[in-house]
Protein backbone atom coordinates (compact mmCIF):
# COMPACT_ATOMS: atom_id res chain seq x y z
CA UNK A 1 0.00 0.00 0.00
CA UNK A 2 1.30 3.43 -0.91
CA UNK A 3 0.03 6.39 1.05
CA UNK A 4 0.58 10.03 0.15
CA UNK A 5 -0.86 12.92 2.14
CA UNK A 6 0.01 16.30 3.52
CA UNK A 7 -1.60 15.41 6.82
CA UNK A 8 -1.30 11.67 7.14
CA UNK A 9 -2.19 9.87 10.33
CA UNK A 10 -3.19 6.45 11.56
CA UNK A 11 -6.79 7.63 11.64
CA UNK A 12 -6.74 7.64 7.82
CA UNK A 13 -5.80 3.96 7.67
CA UNK A 14 -8.66 2.84 9.90
CA UNK A 15 -6.87 0.87 12.61
CA UNK A 16 -9.17 -0.33 15.36
CA UNK A 17 -6.86 0.34 18.31
CA UNK A 18 -9.31 -1.16 20.82
CA UNK A 19 -8.90 -4.46 19.00
CA UNK A 20 -5.14 -4.28 18.35
CA UNK A 21 -3.68 -2.83 21.55
CA UNK A 22 -4.81 -5.45 24.08
CA UNK A 23 -2.32 -7.91 22.54
CA UNK A 24 0.40 -5.28 22.87
CA UNK A 25 -0.62 -4.59 26.48
CA UNK A 26 -0.29 -8.33 27.22
CA UNK A 27 3.27 -8.42 25.93
CA UNK A 28 4.19 -5.13 27.54
CA UNK A 29 2.79 -6.18 30.93
CA UNK A 30 4.88 -9.35 30.81
CA UNK A 31 8.12 -7.65 29.82
CA UNK A 32 8.16 -4.13 31.29
CA UNK A 33 8.45 -2.85 34.83
CA UNK A 34 5.72 -0.57 36.16
CA UNK A 35 7.27 2.74 35.15
CA UNK A 36 8.10 1.47 31.66
CA UNK A 37 4.57 0.13 31.19
CA UNK A 38 3.08 3.52 32.00
CA UNK A 39 5.67 5.44 29.96
CA UNK A 40 5.09 3.33 26.87
CA UNK A 41 1.31 3.47 27.26
CA UNK A 42 1.41 7.26 27.49
CA UNK A 43 3.80 7.64 24.56
CA UNK A 44 1.90 5.32 22.23
CA UNK A 45 -1.63 6.38 23.06
CA UNK A 46 -0.67 10.05 23.10
CA UNK A 47 0.81 9.79 19.65
CA UNK A 48 -1.58 7.50 17.82
CA UNK A 49 -4.97 7.31 19.50
CA UNK A 50 -5.36 9.89 22.25
CA UNK A 51 -9.03 10.29 21.33
CA UNK A 52 -9.59 6.75 22.74
CA UNK A 53 -7.37 7.28 25.78
CA UNK A 54 -9.99 6.62 28.48
CA UNK A 55 -11.13 3.34 26.90
CA UNK A 56 -7.59 2.15 26.30
CA UNK A 57 -6.51 3.12 29.81
CA UNK A 58 -9.28 0.92 31.21
CA UNK A 59 -8.07 -1.95 29.00
CA UNK A 60 -4.45 -1.40 30.00
CA UNK A 61 -5.45 -1.51 33.68
CA UNK A 62 -7.24 -4.83 33.27
CA UNK A 63 -4.18 -6.42 31.67
CA UNK A 64 -1.54 -4.82 33.90
CA UNK A 65 0.13 -6.47 36.87
CA UNK A 66 -0.82 -5.14 40.33
CA UNK A 67 2.24 -2.86 40.48
CA UNK A 68 1.58 -1.59 36.95
CA UNK A 69 -2.06 -0.88 37.92
CA UNK A 70 -0.80 1.19 40.83
CA UNK A 71 1.35 3.28 38.47
CA UNK A 72 -1.53 3.65 36.00
CA UNK A 73 -3.80 4.90 38.79
CA UNK A 74 -1.60 7.98 39.04
CA UNK A 75 -2.44 9.04 35.49
C-alpha positions in Angstrom: 0.0 0.0 0.0 1.3 3.4 -0.9 0.0 6.4 1.0 0.6 10.0 0.1 -0.9 12.9 2.1 0.0 16.3 3.5 -1.6 15.4 6.8 -1.3 11.7 7.1 -2.2 9.9 10.3 -3.2 6.4 11.6 -6.8 7.6 11.6 -6.7 7.6 7.8 -5.8 4.0 7.7 -8.7 2.8 9.9 -6.9 0.9 12.6 -9.2 -0.3 15.4 -6.9 0.3 18.3 -9.3 -1.2 20.8 -8.9 -4.5 19.0 -5.1 -4.3 18.4 -3.7 -2.8 21.6 -4.8 -5.4 24.1 -2.3 -7.9 22.5 0.4 -5.3 22.9 -0.6 -4.6 26.5 -0.3 -8.3 27.2 3.3 -8.4 25.9 4.2 -5.1 27.5 2.8 -6.2 30.9 4.9 -9.4 30.8 8.1 -7.7 29.8 8.2 -4.1 31.3 8.5 -2.9 34.8 5.7 -0.6 36.2 7.3 2.7 35.2 8.1 1.5 31.7 4.6 0.1 31.2 3.1 3.5 32.0 5.7 5.4 30.0 5.1 3.3 26.9 1.3 3.5 27.3 1.4 7.3 27.5 3.8 7.6 24.6 1.9 5.3 22.2 -1.6 6.4 23.1 -0.7 10.0 23.1 0.8 9.8 19.6 -1.6 7.5 17.8 -5.0 7.3 19.5 -5.4 9.9 22.3 -9.0 10.3 21.3 -9.6 6.8 22.7 -7.4 7.3 25.8 -10.0 6.6 28.5 -11.1 3.3 26.9 -7.6 2.2 26.3 -6.5 3.1 29.8 -9.3 0.9 31.2 -8.1 -2.0 29.0 -4.4 -1.4 30.0 -5.4 -1.5 33.7 -7.2 -4.8 33.3 -4.2 -6.4 31.7 -1.5 -4.8 33.9 0.1 -6.5 36.9 -0.8 -5.1 40.3 2.2 -2.9 40.5 1.6 -1.6 36.9 -2.1 -0.9 37.9 -0.8 1.2 40.8 1.3 3.3 38.5 -1.5 3.7 36.0 -3.8 4.9 38.8 -1.6 8.0 39.0 -2.4 9.0 35.5 
